């Protein structure tokens, strides 16, 4: 259900990560940044990932010494259009993005809950509220499990419900949908599987509201197909995401977790510190064949003496 990203000045997001975000959250993407005149700038793209990525590269090159906020949307309320696409400006000096659902705001068939939250709540707060910890704490209670990123023209950011997301490689992510392309779309906790319905963004939402067309949203009524596989073998032991290629399965971790831990595909053995290691499910460690055999021989010896394997 959407993803919000704080891209700090020290990091550059890889194209594959942004493509995963786009493929999982395809109802529009946007950038919030500060230009050289200290003006808050927004960019929104509804159709082309390549156009979005090109603009991200341009913004990062020109203004990368400052923080940048990114957002990829999945619609739950309102039309799929640029008006409802994040980011939003609270004032000429402050912008924000949102991940989640905000319930205690007026509802509209045309406008999203985030748009209404901005128009009916945020724009009535005093300037500089993003510095006020009391207001931010109250806001956290108001939005429940939702997450917000604010960025002002002084390059100051504030994250509401920061603990509900996570930091990785100098970026804050509101969820893990950047790690892989999922076979489902998450509408506020309701998962609809792409291969079991007329999948295509911009068609409708789970609340049956029209997005400017006569389309009636498909209601998912049956369980997704079950595929027999070794789930433990195909899940990243760090983050729980599915593993796809041979290298990921051999290492036991997804590519992003490997980059996060080692900054490259590291095959160092945790036993002897040599190379050629693969992730060992039994020992939950990166081990070369020699160390794996030594540990197995040791366990066999303990077993013969009546000592159980921990």
Secondary structure, 3 states (H helix, E strand, C coil): CCEEEEECCCCCCCHHHHHHHHHHCCCCEEEEEECCCCCEEEEEECCCHHHHHHHHHHHHHHHCCCCEEEEECCCCCCCCCCCCCCCEEEECCEEEEEECCCCCCCCCCCCCHHHHHHHHCHHHCCCCHHHCHHHHHHHHHHHCCCEEEEEECCCCEEEECHHHCEEECCEEECCCCCCCCCCEEEECCEEEEHHHCCCCCCCCCCCCCCCCCCCCCCCCCCCCCCCCCCCCCCECCCCCCECCCHHHHHHCCCHHHHHHHHCCCCCCCCCCCCCCCEEECCCCEEECHHHHHHHHHHHHHHHHCCCCCC
